[in-house]
Amino acid sequence: MQKMAELLGLRDECGEGTSGAPALAGSCLADNRLNLDVYPDGCRRFLELFKEQEGELVQVEFLRLSSNDCLLDIALGNFPHLKNLKSLVLKGGHVRDKFGSYQHGSLTSLPPDFGNLRCLTHLDLSFNRLSTLPSCIVHLPRLRVLLVSHNSLVTLPEDFGCLSKLTFFSAMKNQLKDLPQSIGELSMLQDLDLSENALELLPEEVGNLHNCTELDLSGNRLLSIPDSLANLKSLRRLHLHSNLLVTVPASLASLPNLSRLDLQNNHLRAIPAEIQALPFVHVRGNPLGETEPFPQAGLKSLHNVINSCISSGSFTVTSEGCRVVLACGIHFYFPPGAASAPLRIHFRSLTPDPQWVKLRHHDVLLSRVLELQPHGIQFQQEVQIWMPFISPQTPHKHEVVVRTFSGRSWNDLKTRVKQDRRSKECVARCCVLHFSWFLVVSRLVQNECKVPAEGTLLFSSVDPNIKVIFPPGVTKEPRSVKLQVLPVSAEEIQEITAHAECRASPLLYLSQDSTVDFLKPVRIQLPLPPGVTGLNLDRSRLHILHGDLEGQTWNDITSEVVLEFTHLYAVFEVTHFSWYWLWYTTKTYIGGIAKKVYERLRLYQVNFIALQRKRDPEQVLLQCVPKHKVDPVLKKLQDRYRGPEPSDMVEMFEGEQFFAAFERGIRIDMDRPDCVDGRLSFIFYSHLKNMKEIYVTSPVDRKGQAVKGQVSFYRGAVPDSIPEDASRRRKGPDSIWLATLPIKLPQLKPRWDENPSPLYGFSFPALNLGNAETGYLTQANLLSIARRVGADWQSIGLNLGLTYQQIERIGYNNREDLNKQILDMLFSWAQQNSEDPDCVSKLITALKESGRQDIADEVEAIVELGRQKYSESIRRLGLEQESSTEDSA
């Protein structure tokens, strides 16, 4: 021990013994315990101990380290050698920030071989930055105590139930939205703390925790709790306060050992008499005995919208005003008096079409398109709209705005952005006096001002060193000027040009609302490129470039302007606005290089993936994924899908069209609305899910062999805004093809459409589900759906509202025949709901909730196609109501 202390230099810190040896055993390493979390450099001490005394250190059974330590990642690499470790504490919270709050540790994951710690029984990872529970934890066979409180967990792994020895689990202060069904397999669990999360629903399997004595579910979003909690006969304390409970099962009163039931601060208006009579029930903060408040005007129809709408619907607004929340997360606020008379509002969520959704250079689309009708109607007061969007990847360069279509052009609205601290969801808010089409985009930060005759100064908020100076007399009439800046790093320039001497300033874009040039020159100040100053400047290498509005032509105007220099800036004068760029290079023809760099700055590096469902290989998922998202996407899908490695990297523009073609014996439904000449059409948007899940078939006889086919990706129409030389490169067969990935359909048994015997005994009535305005589903459509359901039929049936008893009866009556089970379930539901005008929406919802987004997408496409045909027939027959001024775009 003395040698170890000398090596660590801990004499003074650990204290001297009577013989001059440091008391390391008492303060750091005592027998088989090593407590280093009390030292700010505990990980350094651990690494030095491991280096010099590995033989003694591997015998340690109890270890504590601070996860606020900067050397934690290095120390983690040595943990698998601690084979005798029984207790490990890697907590954060040992450091406070300037506001006095505890700082979370840096731990985001654990090494894969962490699961080799077979003796570990206690693990504390609290106050860290875990977003997912490391998979290696579920492979610790003796783990009895697990603490992961104060992290950022959204879900628990599906195989969490493998921790069969677990007796205590705390995940308080996370962001858990649901629990895996396997949690019911934790038969030895005694204490479960899931307080202060975002749980909305509990699985029935929680009722299998028969040894649980304390269950804390407080501070969540629970509307109800399952009846299965009445099976927890060992339960003594149940904490349910601060939820959204509107009911509790009376069966909780039968729990024999319950000594505390906390129901405070919920939405309970009535409590079962059996529970209310218990002396240990706490109910303060509930509206007991109060009647349900009458909803505000317009909210009655709102509930129907929330429960039934998929991508379209309607609601009514009166002069009293109301708040409306759609199922897709969009919010409205109609203040009193906004509508002078009752008004029916129609909404649709649309997939963006680049033919009419025109993005500007460096714009990024962050949402689907929201259409609100009647178009053009004038409200008496501003209506507020909250639109959820995907957080952009480059917030420091861009700003988020809501963009609306006026009937002629797209215009940006004044927008406020808010991010929910718990859910991390982002919402953009705008105020409007009329309804049209709306979407959320991320654009280059825009600064603007009104230029009067007296002149003014405009500078960039992205880079305050960039200034535009308007002298007196520059204009007769005030005009609006806008300024945008695109920062370009030296690394980006060098990577694209492959020339270490090339440097460039930020890219400046100026525009105005007048077509007349300024009466006097406008002075522009740009910072010199990185590494260049007025002292070391070689003027022959400095170039001022002027680009056209599309960035396709870059002209060197250095000889046409008067350049002035300071130590850090270049100043020049112009009379008209466009792109301006300052370059420093030994190259002579700099215009071509600038065009290449500008083009590359707009490109995204992407990979294609093609995966097949493990349970049903005929369901194929295709997706175009930005390069940095490939690994997280594959990790999320790996439990349900399998397939080849992603394609090689290719480059695409925001809003560019591409196609997927199934080849070599694999086909798809050619009648799909998104199918063009036998190919699936996609539009690439970097922040949206460029994903489709489709059902594939094969003309090849698969009774005797598998089909080894492929899917190939091809470029579509070249966007108008692509530079001319880039467009030229993308012509011809070599540039149209992007990637090819293999698809294999295994050998299958005969299907029912090949063998009529499974349909024997079924009589299918003529069906038209839905209504003319929202679209019909026919008997043929249902048969097509049935062929694709597969083993998910029970889940779909339950989500459609069939009871467990009905599902069991269908399964028993058609045992050993999956095809009949599916048909019986689907047509039984259809006959029961044939008069329900919302039954098609309910079917789509059930398919999505059952994880069959592929079928849901196709049903929506069928319904949308039917709706369009209906509208066209009405218009063709002249039966459509005449458009009023309120309905004109």
QUIJO-V402651 format. One line per field, one symbol per residue. burial: # if it has 24 or more other C-alpha atoms within 12 Angstrom, else .. A space follows every 50 residues. Layout:
burial=???
This chain:
burial=#..###.#.##..#.......####.###...#######.########## ......#############.###.##.##################..... ..########...##################################### #######.########################################## #################################################. #####..##############...#.....###..#..........###. ##.###.###########..################.##...#.#####. ##.#..#######################...##########....#### #####.....###.#.#........########################. #...######.##..######..##...#.########.#..#..##... .###########.....#..##########.#....#.#.########.. ########....###...#################....########### #############..############.##..##......###..##..# #############.#####..####...####################.. ......#.########.##.###..#...#.....#.#########.... #.......#.......####.#######..#################### ##....#..##......##############.##...###########.# ################......................#
